Amino acid sequence: MKNEIIARFSNVSKIYKIKRLYSARKSVALKNFSFDIKRGEIIGLLGLNGAGKTTIMKLLAGLIFPDFGEILIGGIKPILSEAKQKIGFLPELPYFYPHMTCLEILTYYAKLSGLKGFKEEVNKIIEKVGLTEHVSKKISEYSKGMMQRLGLAQAILHEPELLILDEPVSGLDPLAIHEVRNLIAGINKDGTTVFLSSHSISELEKICHRVIILSRGEIVKTVLSDAWKIAGGLEEIFIDSIKGNNDENRLITVH
Amino acid sequence: MVYQQTLKYIKIILSVFQHSLKEYCKNKLFAILIVFSLFSIYASLLVGIMAVDQEFRVLTDFGLGLMELMAFIYIVYMSAIAITEEFKLKTIYLVLSRPVPKNAYLLGRIISLFVLAAVILLFAGSFQLILLKFRGFAYPPLYHKILLLIWMKLAIISSITIFLSFISTSVITTVIISTMLWTLGHFAPETKFLIEKTQGISQIFLKFSYLLIPNFQLYNLKDYYDTGLNAYTDNFKAVTYLFAWVFATFGFSAFIFEKKES
């Protein structure tokens, strides 16, 4: 099902209200954002800080709600349980309870995901992400790379159709980046659609089939892997796209 | 279909409950408070001995008071951070991005706090009874009922604190307001007396306060049991009052939580 759409954003806008003592400031995080995620692809979201990447991830995970427009995952709104069953989410720099073990944490999330026979599933996932040796260690003893692998484990535990990864290699050393990249590629090979955001152009180049360049809450360009291979890299395309979109004012103040 | 949905809902509540209880009991503050309360109850032996012929009464009153205070401190603090800390640390993302109804999650958290209060009281209560036995005293009259009523007070203040945590700006504000309500709630009979004695705006204000502040004196059997004064507690009223406060605050909390973005 190569061109089957698994998730769709239709004219989505998101405005954050920043409360002040007597007024509120509105910050537009997304403006008329529309795009589709096709089943089986790895799609990347590239943008500067504050471009709206995390907002898109959170909207897709059903953690925040759009002010305008519609988001559908397999035809269902992300806030509904049926849609949440289809997704796995890894936030940027995930935090886990430090006094617990990897096994305890994954068991908890497996139960919340409603997995039957979760013990087997948990052990399988621990092996898949390479944490078998560290299974009885407390999370406080984990390195950043191990935390990220645990983050991935909790996200893929219930075999989601769509995996949403917010900055999955942020703050990792080169070896850990390599491991996480291989894990993501493996998960995709197993049939899971991957949607990830990153600051790292080279990371997205290595792994993505398609990259969306985002600036100030708007899509400025969608680039296919063939295009950046011909152009000799994604960096020039990204810089040109961002520079061309620099003059817009994205803050509206309301008193 | 409805049966399966209900079963799924109950399973989620149980998972959150188990996880939360484990989290509360593994907290360092919990260990410190338990050790401190056991030490304080033990220290009450000295106070009791100094009271000569009133040793039993002093030992019992002192221990019960300390137990209630320690449990109150821990329960109010844990209730204040139960949900807000999850937002702050972003652990809530990993929960709410799953098919977990927000009210089931909230219910699991609240139940775990209620059970935590019971665990603290049972643990400290057992220790106090051992001390009393060691000093050669019999089981204090109505002791189990006193503990149950203290637990009811803690359940009410815990529910209120969770609700306050959704609307206040910080954990400190939540704890301060809860402590104020806890203190004022023990002056409900005095407030009622003042309502009868005042008129006009003062009376309206006092009536309003009387309605908004829970009446903890309904549960304060420990103040009277040994004097015989008001030793009788209206069980039905106490239980109804508990359910009314818990359900009302849960309803408001669930409503705000449902609308809240992560």
Boltz contact constraints between the chains, C-beta under 6 A:
constraints:
  - contact:
      token1: [A, 61]
      token2: [B, 97]
      max_distance: 6.0
  - contact:
      token1: [A, 63]
      token2: [B, 96]
      max_distance: 6.0
  - contact:
      token1: [A, 63]
      token2: [B, 262]
      max_distance: 6.0
  - contact:
      token1: [A, 64]
      token2: [B, 261]
      max_distance: 6.0
  - contact:
      token1: [A, 81]
      token2: [B, 99]
      max_distance: 6.0
  - contact:
      token1: [A, 84]
      token2: [B, 98]
      max_distance: 6.0
  - contact:
      token1: [A, 84]
      token2: [B, 99]
      max_distance: 6.0
  - contact:
      token1: [A, 85]
      token2: [B, 99]
      max_distance: 6.0
  - contact:
      token1: [A, 89]
      token2: [B, 97]
      max_distance: 6.0
  - contact:
      token1: [A, 91]
      token2: [B, 90]
      max_distance: 6.0
  - contact:
      token1: [A, 91]
      token2: [B, 93]
      max_distance: 6.0
  - contact:
      token1: [A, 95]
      token2: [B, 89]
      max_distance: 6.0
  - contact:
      token1: [A, 95]
      token2: [B, 90]
      max_distance: 6.0
  - contact:
      token1: [A, 95]
      token2: [B, 91]
      max_distance: 6.0
  - contact:
      token1: [A, 99]
      token2: [B, 26]
      max_distance: 6.0
  - contact:
      token1: [A, 108]
      token2: [B, 19]
      max_distance: 6.0
  - contact:
      token1: [A, 111]
      token2: [B, 15]
      max_distance: 6.0
  - contact:
      token1: [A, 112]
      token2: [B, 15]
      max_distance: 6.0
  - contact:
      token1: [A, 112]
      token2: [B, 98]
      max_distance: 6.0
  - contact:
      token1: [A, 112]
      token2: [B, 100]
      max_distance: 6.0
  - contact:
      token1: [A, 113]
      token2: [B, 98]
      max_distance: 6.0
  - contact:
      token1: [A, 114]
      token2: [B, 8]
      max_distance: 6.0
